[in-house]
Amino acid sequence: MKLFLTSSPIGIYRSEEPLDYPGFNPANGMTEELRRFWKDDARCLLISAFHDDYELNDRMREDYERIVQDTGLSIACMDIGDSRNGTEVAGALLTYDFVILGGGHVPTENAFFRNIGLAEKFREYQGIVMGISAGTMNCARVVYAQPEMPGEAADPSFERFIPGLGLTEYNIIPHFNAVRNDIIDGMRLIEDIAFTDSMGHTFYALTDGSYLLQTEDSAEIRGEAYMIRDGEIRQISRNGDRFLLVPEQADV
């Protein structure tokens, strides 16, 4: 399996600046790597985190079909997976060459993945998986479900570590460029929440345009990223850099 764990593969979160490229973001070599692994006439599947919003999902399906084509990647189909057909598309997972796990609310998406038995289906999958934000976070074996909605940080019953798809051991905090100064329930998202939750854990904070590329042989971060561990943060890479990860750096 080839795993692309992104914050956003297109554009910058919370930014309205127009894009100066077609298709997926080419920063830090991502489109080059996609082309290296891509199959001709690839069968593609987008699994939405907004599993009951059919109108939104149909628009996203059309958008990502165009994005793949604009990247110069050949495509046979772009299917959508949501509440209309979740169990069916999970059962057909091995027939797809490229699977996108969409962004949204981490626990909501996680529950949908569990309901359709997606983790079990991924055990034999050999294609390309692209995670986007929440989809990236839910790829972990143990997901760090960082509070993001009002009330979640203050709720002692909110589960911050939940079982995930098991595609990687690495925990990602996406959109670090946009969320690093966020306040939730009167608490700073990074210093008060992530730092506390990182005691005994390791999180990798990625800016938009950066990604974690994991193959059968290696895992490395491409672009700007930060490591949060045991209540401390340090920058580990900048745009254009490659930071090789080793198993000891996983959250195990």
N, C-alpha and C positions, 0 to 999 in steps of 0.2 A: 504494500500500500504506500502511496505517496500522499503525504498529509501537508496541506498548506493552511496554517493557522494564522488568520489575519484579524486585525481590528476592523478594517474596511478595505476590500479589494478595489473599491472605486471611490474617489472623492475623499473628503475630510469631514469627519463627524462634526455637526453643528456649524459647518461653514457653507456659505452660499456662493463662494468663489467658483466661477466656471472652470471646468476641467480643460486642460490643454493637451489632452490625449484621448484617443478613442479606446473603447473597451476597458479591460482591466488595467489597473495602475502598473506601469512598467518599472516603477521605482525599485531599486535594490534587486533588479534582475528577475522579478517575479514572472513576467510574461515569457521571458527566455526559458525559465525553468518549466513553465507550463507546456511550452512547445516541445521541450525535450522529452516529456513523458506522454504527450498527447497522442491518441489514436485517431486515424482518419475516420471521418463520419462517426464521431463519438456519440454515444447515447448518453444524454445528460438528464439529471434529476435534481430539482430544487425542492428541499423539504422545508416548509415554512414554520417559523415559530408562532405565527399568528394563524393557528390551525383552523379557526372557525371563521376567518375573514376571507371569504371566497373571492369577493371582488378585488380586494387588495392582492391576493395571491395570484389571480389570473393576470393582473397587471405586472406583477413581479416576474412571472414566468415569461411574459413577452419581453420585459426589459432585459432579463439575463440571457435570453436567446439572442437578442441583438448584441449584448455586450460580448458574448462569446464570439459571435461572428465578426464584430468590429475589432476584436483582438487578432483576427486572422486565423482562427481555429475552426477546422471543419466540424460540422455538427449534423447528426441525423435527426435528433429530436431534443427538445427540452420539455420534460414533463414536470408537473407540480405534484407534490405530496402534501396533503392536509387531511382534515377530518372526513372529507368525502371518500378518500381512498387510502388512508394511512396504512392499514394492515396489508392491503394489496401491494402497494409500492414497496413496503418493507420486505414482503415475500419475494418480490422481483428484484431485489437490490443487486444481485450478482449479474443481472443483465445490463447494468449501467456501467459506463466507463468513467463517468465524472459525476460526483455527488456534491451539491452545495448544501450546507447546513446553515440556514438563514439566521439573522440576528433578531433579537427581541428580548423578552423577559426570561432570564435563565431558568427559574423554577418552573414556569409555565411550559417552556419548551422541553425541559427535562421530563416533566410528567407525560407529555405527549409522546416523547421518544420511548418511555417505559411502557406506555399503553399499547404501542404498536410493536413492541419487542425488537426495537432497532438494534440494540447492543448485540443481541444474539446473532442477528443477520450479518453484522459487520465482521464477525470472527473469521469468515472465509473470504472477505472482500479483498480484491487485489488491484483495484483501480485508483483513481485520484479522488481525494476528498478535500474540499475547501470549506473551512469554517469561517463564519463571519460573526464577530463579536460574541453574542450568546452561544452561537453554534460552535465557535472555537472553544469557549469555556466548557461546554458540555461534552467535548471530546475527551476530557481527562477521565482517568479511572476514578479518582475522587475529585469531584468538581468543587471549586471554591465559588459558591453562589454569593458573591459580594452584595450586600444590601444596596439597592438602587432606587426603590420606590419609597415615598413617604410612609413612615411607620415601621419599615422593615428593620432599620438599625436599632430602633428603640424596643422592638418586640423580642423578649427573651426566648420565645418559642420558635423564632425564625431560624430555620436550618441553614447554616452557612457552609456545611460540607455534606454533599450528597453524592450518591453513586452516579457515575456518568457512563459514557459509551465505552470507555476503556481503550481508546485508540492511542492515548499518550499518557505519560506520567507527569507531564508538565502543566502547571496551572498558569493561565494567562489572565492579566488584567488589561482589557482592550481600551483603546481611545485615550491613552494616558495624556496626550497633548491637550485633550478637551476636558477631561474629568479631574485632573490632578488637584484642582482647587474647589471641587464640589463640596457642598455641605448637605448632609442628610440628617434629619431629626436633630439639628443643632450640633452635629459632629462632622469633623473633617473626614472626607472619604478616605484619604490616604493616611494622614498622620494619626487620626483617632481610631479608624476602623481597620484599614488594611494592616497597619503596623501591629496592632494588637492581635489580629487574626494570624499574623505571620509568625508568631512564636511557635517554633517547631515546624514551620512550613516555609516553602519557597514559592514566591510568585514572580512572574516575569511580566512587567508592564511594557506594553508595546504602543508606540505611536502609530497613527494611521500612515500607511505606506511601508511599514515594517511587517515582518511575518516570521513565523517559525516554520522551517521546512524540515520535515521528518520523513526519512525513507527507511528501508529495511536495514541500511548500513550506518546511518548517522542522523543526528538532529542538530540543527544549527539555526541561530537567529540571524536574519538578514535585516540590517538597518538599525535605527535608533531604538534602544531598549534599556530597561532598568531592572535590577534585581532587588526584590524586597524580601528580607529574611531576618527573623528574630528581631523585629522592630527597627531595622535599619534599611536604608536604601542606598544603592550606588549605581551609577551609570556603567553599563557593561559594553555598550557599542553605540556607534554613531551611524548616520546614513552612509552607505557604501561599505560598511564593515560586515564581517562575518564573525559570529561568536559561536564557537563549537560547544555544544552541551554534552556532558557526560552523565552517566546514570547517577552519580553522586549528587548532581545538581537537580535531580528530580524531587518532587514532593512525595516521598515514600513513607 
